[in-house]
Amino acid sequence: MVEGIVNFSDWEKLDLRVAKIKEVEEIEGADKLYKLTLDVGAEIGERIVCAGLKQYYSREDLKGKKIILFVNLAPRKMRGIESQGMILAAVSEDESQVVLISPEKDIEIGSKIR
């Protein structure tokens, strides 16, 4: 079942970009979250994002990976850290699998998703 219909004008408001994970840090007391430092290219620069990926990815697996970032999502405090966006991932129905969405081929960091 499809959840809600989005008008094209709403879709155009989303700013999705290719970003590269530069740093992956533990967050004290957080069982699921990592603090990620992302490079989103020259136009946007660095962003800090908290992501619940611990049970699916090691720190080593994440570092250097290119991902897709929802850039213009309103910031949200998580464990005292301002998370400045959201990484896109596919999630199985029972949430036993989480797979990050990444570019199929190498492309410049900061490239827009359309």
N, C-alpha and C positions, 0 to 999 in steps of 0.2 A: 504494500500500500504506500502511495506517495503522500508525504506529509506536507500539506499546504502548497499552494502554487505561488511562485514568485514572479512578479512582473519583470520584464527586461530592464526597466528603469531602476529597479531595486538591485538587480545583479550588477549593473554598471557602477553602483556605489562601492562595491567590494574592491579593495586593493590587495590583490594576491601577488606575491613576489617570490622569486627564487632567493633563498638565503643559504648561507653556509654556517654550520655549527663550529664555532671557534673554541669554545670552552664548555665543559660539562662539570658542574659542581654539585656536591651533596648539599642538601639543606638539612640542618640540624633538626632532628625530631620528625622528619618527613619520611614516611615509609614508601610513598609512591612518586614523589616529586624530585625532579632535577632542576637546578637553575642553569639555564643555557644562555650563553652569550653568542649572539648571531651576527654575522656580517651580512647586511642587506644591500650592499653596494654603495657607491659614492653619493647618490642622491639622498639616501635615508641614513646610512651609517650603521652603527651598532644598535642592537635591541637586546634587552634582557627578557626572557620568557621562562616561565615555570611550566613544566610539562610532566604529567603523570606517566612516565615511561619506564620507571625503574624495573618493574617486573617483566618488561618486554625487551629492553635493550641495556647492554652494559655501557659504561661511560666510554670505553674504547670503541665500541660499535658506532656511537653517535658522533664522536669528534671527527670533524672533517667532512661529514655527510652533507650533501645538498638536499634541502627540503623545500616545501612550499609553506610560506608564512602569510597568514591573514594579518596584514599590516595595520589597517585602520580600525581594528576592534578597540573599543574603549578599554583603557588600562584597568587592571583588577589587582588588588592586593592579595597575595597568597603567602602565608607564613611570613608576613612582614616584608615581602619583596613585591615591588610593583612589576607585574607581568605585562609586557607591552606588545601583545599580539597572541596569536594561536597558531600552532603548527598543525597542518592538516594530516590526518591519518585515516585509514580504513579500519573499522572495528567490527569484529564478528558479532553476531547477534547475542551470544552468551558472554561476550567480552573476554574470551580466552585468548584471542589474537588481536594484536594492534600492529598495523604495518604503516610506517610513514610513507606519505606520498612524496615522490621525488621525480625530478626530470628524467625522462627516458635516455636522453643524450646529454653530454656536457654543454652547458649554456652559461652565459655571463651571470654572475651574481647580481641581483637587483632586477633581472628581467621580469616583465609583467606577465601574468597569466590572464589569458583572454578566452 
